[in-house]
Amino acid sequence: MAQEVDPDGKRTVAILTKPDLIDRGTETTILEIAQNKTIPLRKGYIMVKCRGQQQINEKMSLEEAAQKERDFFQKHNFFRCLLNEDKATIKSLAIKLTHHLVDHIKKSLPQLNEQIKKQVWEVRNELKDCEAGPPQDTKGAKLFLTETIKEFNEQINSISLGELIIKENLFVQLRRNSRSGTIILMIQRYPVINNLTEEKITRSQDYRGRELLGFSNYRMFEKVLQGHVATLEDPAIYLLNTIKDIVIKQFTDAVNQCFQNYPALLKITMLMFNQNIALD
């Protein structure tokens, strides 16, 4: 399993257990493994002798078990050298793991420090977008609310004048809508007099009454104008709906920008706006 996750042996600390159960004749082979000669590992091997089940049942203390473990290695003909090399006993294992942990922390600290600095920088930038909030006293809170609403009203006035507020002003968005732009051009260029023949012009003169020169008969003028209005009614309604959608979006963006830190004020403003839109 260790070879699968650490094939190069750079992070593995191997632990050899139950040295008292090793078969006779294999001590030399096990010693070579413990001395990192058979399967080399950068962090090496540690041999330990833990308490047996009988010793656990007899409630042998950890201090007594550690002393017996040390006595075992000191008296062992083959593994005595491991004790001198700090490659045996649980105490040596604990010291070795502690050193590795400290080294790992030291290596990780610079990277962790950079991550913390980056997060602090991001949080500070986010805090810059947050306002200090309203004053705690009643008088200051009223003035603060008045200024906030005043700024919002200025935003709305700027939108109505077609000034750039957030992304694109009202008239730019309207012109970018291809169909709306076509309708505007059609309305602007629609001829006032269309399909009027010489006969119709002569007939219009016959219906003249007390109108001054240059002025047509009111009823005839009304009839001609009604035809023009009927032709432009559908595109004009479409244009109005398009303008309505753009105005709603522009207004919503302005509300979110001005009242983003005041959810109650934002909710009330949008509620009143939606009610007025519904009435219209």
N, C-alpha and C positions, 0 to 999 in steps of 0.2 A: 504493500500500500504506500509506504514512504517513497519507493522508487517511482511510483506513478505520479505523485504530486510534486516530488522533488527529485527528478531524474539525475540532476548534477550533484546532489548531496550537499547543497550549500546551506540549507536551512534545518537539516535533520540532526537531532541529538539522539543517538541510539542508546537504549538502556538494556543491559544484559541482567537477567534475574535468575534466581535459584542456582547460584554457583555450587551449593552443597549437593545438588542432585546430578551434577555432571558425571558422566561415565568415566571410569579410569581409562587413561590412554588418550583421551580427547582434550586434556588440559592445555597442551601446547597449541592445538588448533584454536581453542577458545581464547587463549592468551593473545595470539596473533590478531584475532578479530578485535579484541579489546584494545590492542595497541594500534589500531587503525591501519593494519598492514594488508588485510584481505579485501575488504570493501571500504575504500577511503571515504571518509566523511569530513567536511571542513570543520564541523563542531565536535567530531570525535565520538567516543563511546564512554559510558559509565556502567560499572558493574555494582549491583546492590544485592543485599540479602535481607529480605523483609521477614516479618514475623510469620511463623507458620500458624495453621489453624489451631493447633493445640495451645500454642503460646497466646493466641488471641483469646481462646476460651479460658485460659488461666489468668487473663487480664494482666499480662505483662506490660509494664509501663514502657513508654517510648524511650525514656532515658536508658532503661535496662536493655531494651532491644538494640539501641544504638551502640551500647558498649559491647554486647555480644557480637554484633555485626563487625565491629572493629577488631575484636579478639579473633574472630574467624579469619579475617584477611591477614592479620599479623602472623598467625600460626600456619597459614596455607603455604605450601612449598612453591606453588606456581604463581599464585595471585598476590603474593606479598608485595611484589614490585609495583602493582597497580595502586596500592595504598600510598606508597611513597610518591607516585606521580599524580596524586589527586584524581585518580580515575576509578575510585572505588568508594563505597558507602553512600548512604542517602544524604549525609551531611555535605559531602563533596558535590553530589548532584544538585542540592539546593543552592549551593554557592555558585555553581556553574550556570544554572538557569537564571539566577539573579543577575549575574554579570551580562549574560546574553540579553536579558530584558532591558537592563540599563543602557547597553550599547544600542539596542533597537530604538529606544526612546530618544537617545541623543541624535541618532541619524534621522529620526522622523520629525524632530522639533523644528528644524528650518522650514520644511515643507508645510508643517502645521501652522507655523508662524505666518507664512505667506498666505495661506488660506484664510486665516483669521483677519489679516490686514485687508484682504480683498473683500471679505464680508463686511468689515467695518466701513470700508469705503463705500460699498453699495448701500448700506443702511444710512450712512450720512447723506448720500445723495437723495435717498428717498425722504429723509427728514427735511431736506431743503424744500421739498414740494409741499410739506405740511405746514399749515399756518400755526401761529402760536395759540390760537383759540381766543374766544371772547373773554373780556375782563370779568372778574368775579363780582364786582360791585354793580348795583342796578343801573346807576347812571352811565357807567362805562359800557355796560352791556347794551344799553339802548343806543348809544352813539355808535358802537361797533356794528350793531344790526342795521342801523341807518346807513352807514358807509357801505356795508356789504350789499344791501339792496340797491343803493345808488350805483355802485359799480355794475351790478347786474343790469339795471336800466340803461346804463351807457352802452353796455354790450348789445342790448336789443336795439337801441337806436342806431348803433353802427351797422348792425345787420340790415336794418330797414333802409339805410343809405347805400347799401351795397359795398361797404368797406370790408377788408379782409379781417376776419376775426379768428377763426380756428384753422381751417384748411383752405376752403375756397368760398368767396363771397356768393351771395344769392344770385347775382346776375351772371357770374361765370358758370355756376352750375346749370342755370337755365339755358345758357347758350350751348353748353356741352351736350344737352339733350337734343339729339338730332331732329326728332320730330317736332319738339317745341320750337327749335330754331326755324324750321321750315314754316311752321304756322305763323310765327311772328313776321317773317318775311312776306308771307302770303297776305297777312292782314295789312302790313305797311304798304304793299304794292298793289292792293286790290283797287281796281279802277272805280272811281266814283260813278262814272257814266259808262255803261256797258250795254252793248246790243241795242243802242238807240239809232234807229234809222231816220232818214229825212222825214218820212211820213209821221213817225212818232213825235219828232221834234215839232213839226207843223201842227199836229193835233194838240200838243201841249200848249201851243200858243193860242189855240182856239178856246181853251179852258181858262185862260187868264182872266182875272177880274180886276180888282183894284190894286193888285200887287205892283210895286215899283218895278222899273226896268231892271232886269238882271235877276229878279226873284221869280221862282216858279210858283204855280198854284199849289197851295198847301196839301190838298188831298192827293193830287198827282205825285207830289214830292214824297208824301208819306207812303204811297203805294210802291213807288220805285225803291225807296229806302227799306221797306219791309222785305223786299226780295233779297236785297243785299244782306240784311241781318239774318234771314233764314239760311242763307248759304254759309255764313260764317259762324252759325250757332254751335254746331258740333265741334269744330276745331277750337273755338273759343272756350268751350266747357272743358275740353281735354287740357288746354293750356292752363286753365284755372286750377284744375285738379293737380297738374304737375307742380305748379307754383305752391299749392297747399302742402304737398308732400315735402318739398324742399324747405318750406318755412318751418314745418314741424320738426324736421331733422336739425335745421340750424338752431331752432329754439331749444330743442332737447340737448344739443351739444353745449350751448351756452349755459343752460341750467346745471348740467353735470360739471362744467368747468368752474362755475362760480360757487356752487353749493356742494362740492364733492365732500367737504368735511362737515357738512351739516345735513344729515339725512332727513331730519324732520322738516326743515325748510325746503329741501329739494322735493320731498313728497307732497307738501302742500302746494308748492308752485306748479308742479306737474298736474296735480289734481284739478286746480283751477283752470289751467290751460286746456286740459282735455275736456272739461265741462264747456268751456267757451267754444272749442272746436266742434263739439257735438251739437251745440245750439246753432252754430253756423251751418 
